[in-house]
Structure formats: structure tokens, C-alpha cells
């Protein structure tokens, strides 16, 4: 097995960036979900209610985040935390009272005009601390960015191939991996093998499983057009529904035990 894809999502719920390599720090992949769009009350905004967010492309340079959306042009935001920036209290699902840096009026105005809502862009800074919500898999030093709940999400190529075979058999279009917004894509294993992994090593980074990833309406949003349909949730529900929770699962959440390092596409994947 090896790592066949590596993805950053610089701004939660905006378009992803495929990369050839990425550093790992205490929060996860450096550059992954370090920014978030919030409403005026500090609550996260996502494609669940604003599918148009999929149309905002993201790019990272060494020092900046660039947001772009066709005729709307682009806006550039510094990546580095700024201790002089005003703090805004924000929430990510059940994680409340988080302190994030407001990125200023220019990106707020640009995003607000494009998305059609009043919003602010916030960034992780020195005052941000968000423990991974306690489960039997978590430890006291496990922290996370603006991601839904865990620092990493892994999906195997064969799991997507299995789903696409089922879609094709029904006359439905096959779907790309970006519908599921993973960080790590692994090849060389059977479909849904990731369900069974408890600990693994990718390159020099060790992970442990955080539990299955339950899927929502975001997976039905085309990441290039923002159009929404019924797949893949309709088909996944026929064979990937958890009997106990009734959630539709696809992919495995991961927590990194190795809190620093670098991942590269092509890295070997070893089950521990």
C-alpha cells in the first residue's frame, strides 16, 4: 500500500488543494483548515447550507492564502497569525468558545458579496486551542484545527471504485474523490479496508483510528459546479449504513500520534 493522494483544505468548506507533500504539526497537516468562514455570531458556514462555497478556489503560497472565484477575482490573506488581529469567538459544531483571529474587512466583504451572506473569515492564531472531543480513542495531547472533528480523514481508492461500480451499474455518473474531502488517499488495499485499521504508519507518521466518518449532504454537491443531487448518499445508504447509529459511513477518521513530520505522495502505508 502507498499514499496515492494528499489534499489540503485551507479554508473549511471551500475548494481543496491537491499537493505532492505536506508537513505535519500538532493540529494536523500544515495549511489544512486553518481558516474558516463564520456568520456574524461566529458559527461556521459550510457547503451543507451554502453549496456555492465549493466554487471558491484556494491556493497557498509560503506566506499567503489566495481565494479566487472566476469573474469575482481574488483576495489575498496573510497565513501567519497576527497577535494584533482582533479576536472573534467562534464555534465548530460542539466545540464552542474558540478564540480565532479575524482576518479583516477585505476578505469578509469579498466572501460576503460572492456567497450572498454576511460573514467573516477567521484564522487560527496563538489563542486558539481545540482538543479533539473526548472518545475512547483520544488522548490529552490530541488537538485539532477547524476540521469537523478529527485531524485527518483517510479513504482508499478501492472504496471509491466499489462505490463507482455500484453507481455505474445503476446508470449513474461515477464520482471523483473530491466529493468526500479526504486528506489521505491510499491505494493497494481491498475496498473498505480502512474500516478495520486501528494504527498505521504513513511514511514516518504514525496514526490511530478515530472512528468511521459519517457522511452528510456535502457529498452530493459537485465541487466544480456547486450543483446538488441525490448521489452518492442514496447508494451509500443501501450498504454503508451503521446498524447502531444509522449513520452512513465512508472513510476513517485518524488522529496522528507523530506530531511533526512530512508526508509525501508515494509514501508507503504500513498497518501496525
N, C-alpha and C positions, 0 to 999 in steps of 0.2 A: 504494500500500500504506500501511496505517497500523496503529498499535498498538491492538488491539481488546480486550486483556485484560492485566492486570498483577496478579501474585499474589506474596504473601509467605508463607513457611512459617516462622513464628517459631521453632518447635521442630522439629528434624529428625524427620520421620515422623509428626508429629501433623497435625491438620487445617489446611488452608491458609486464608489470608485474602485475598479479592479487595480491591484498593484502587484508587482513582482516580489516585493519584500516589505516587511513592516516590523518595527521594533515593538517590544512588549514592555509595559511598565505595570505599576500596581493596579491600575484601573482596567487594563486590557491592552488592545492594540493602540499604539500611539496614533492619535488622529481620528480614532473611531468614536463617534457620538460624543465629542467634546463640546458640541454646540447643540442648542435646541431652540425651537420656536415655541413661544408661550403666548397665551392670551393675556389680557390686562390684569387678570387675577393671578398670573403665574402658573396656570395649568398648562400642561403640554398640549400642543396641537399636532395631530398626526394625519396620515392618509386615511385613517378609519373614517374620519368625517370630512377631510379635505383632500380628496384624491388628486387634486391639482398640484399638490406638493411634489408628486412624482416627476413633474415637468421641470423642476428646478435642479439643474446640474450643479455638482460640487467638484471643486478641484483644490488641491493643496500644493502650495509651494513651501519652501523651508520656513517662511515667515508669515504667510497669509493663507486665508481661506477665500476662495473665489466662488461666488454664486452667479449663475447665468441662466437666462431663460429666453432664448430666441430674440424676438423683437424688443423685449423688455430690457435688453442689455445685461449689464453685470454690476456687481458691487463687490468690493474687496474689504476684508476684515482682518485685522491682525490676529494671529493664532495665539500669541503669548499672553498669559494672564497679565492684567494691569491692576496693581494694588490701588490705583486712583479711581478705578471704574466704580460707579455706583453699584451696590449690591441689590439683588432682587430675590425675594423669597419665592421659590418655585417648588412644584411637586411633579413626581413621576409615579403615576399610579399610587401605590400605597406608601411610597416614600415621600413624606411631606416635610416642610420646613427646611428645605435645602437652600443653601446660600450660593447663588451664581452671580457672575458679573454681567451687567447689562452692556451690550455691545454698541449702544449709541443710537441716535436718531436716524442716521443714513440707512443702515440695513433694515431697521424697523419700517421705515417709510417704503423702501423698495419692496420688501416682502409683503407688507400690508397692501400695497397697490396691486401686486401681482396675484396674491391669494384672495383678495377681496375681504379681508378681515383686519381688525385692529390687533396688532401683535408686536412682540419684541423678540429680538434674538439675544440669547444669553449664552455665556461661555463658562466652562469650568475654570475656577481660579483657586487661589490659596485658601479660601474659606469653605470650599466645597468638601463635604465628607458624606459618603453614602454607602453604608455597609450593605452587602448582599443580604436580603431579607432571610432571617434565620430558618433553615431547614436542617435536616439531619446531615446534609452534605456540606454545610457551610462551617467555616472556622472564623475566629475573631478577626483575622487579618484580611479577610475577603471583602474587598470594596469594589464598586462598580461605577461606571460613568452614567450618562443619561440613557443607557440601554434599558430595555423593558425590565429586565430582572437579573440577568447574568452577563458576565464579561464577554463570553464567546458563544457562538452557535455554529455547530458543525452539521453538514449534510453530505451524504455520499452521492457520487454521480449515479450509482446504480439505483438508489432510491428514486431519484428523479426519472431515470429511464423506465423504472417499473410503472410509475405514475403515467408517464407519457405513452407507454404501451397501452395502458387502460384507456386513456383519453382517445388515442388514435382508433382503438377498436370500436369506440362509440361514435366515430366520425367527428370528434372534437379536435381543435388545433392543439398541437403539443406546446409546452410552455418552457421558457428559459428559467435558469436557476435564480435570476434576479427577482422572481416573484416571491421568493422565500427569504431573501435578505440575509444569507449566512455570512459569517466571517471566514470560515474554513470549509473548503470543498475537498473531499477525499475520494480518490479513485483506487480500484484494485480490491474491493471487498464486495460481498453479496449485498443485495438490496436490504436496507434497514438494519444492517449490521451495527450501525451506530447506536441503535436502541440498547444494545447489550454491553456497550463499553462502560467500564467503571473507572479505569485510569488508562491514559495513553500518553505517549511521547511523540511530539511532532518536532523534528529536528532536535534542538536541545531544550525544548519547553515541555514540561510535564503538566497534564491536565487531569482533573477528575470530573466525573459526570455531575451535572446539577439537576438532571431530570429532563423528561421529554418537553419539547417546545409545542405548546398548544397554538393552533393557527386561527387567525381571525379574517375578517373581510378584506384586509390589506392584500392577501394573496390573490384576490380576484381582480386587482387593479393592474392594468397593463402599465408597466413602468416607462414606456415610451410615449404613450398616448393619454394616459390617465383614464381611459375608458374602463368601466367596471362590468363584469359578467358574473356568471354563476360558478365557473370553474376556477381553481381546482377543488374548492371546498365540497361541491356536490359529489364528486367522485371520491375524494379522500374520506368523506363521511361513510362511505359504504364499506370501507375496510381498514380505516385507521382511527376509528372512534374508541376511546378508552372506556372499558365497561364500567369502571368505578366512578370516573369523573365526568363522563360523557363528552370530554374534550376531544377534538380532532387533532392528532399529533403528527408532526412531520419534522424530523431533526432532533438533535440532542443539545441541550444547554451544557456549557462547560465552564468550570472555574479553573483558572491557572494557578498551579502550586508554585511554579517558577515565575517569580515576579519581575524578572528582567531577562532580556534576550532578544533574539531576532528570528523571525520566521521567513522562509523563502519558499516560493513555489518550486516544487520538486523535492522538498524535504521528505525524508522517509517518515512513515507513521507506524509506530510500534504499539501494540496493545500490551499493557503491563499487568 
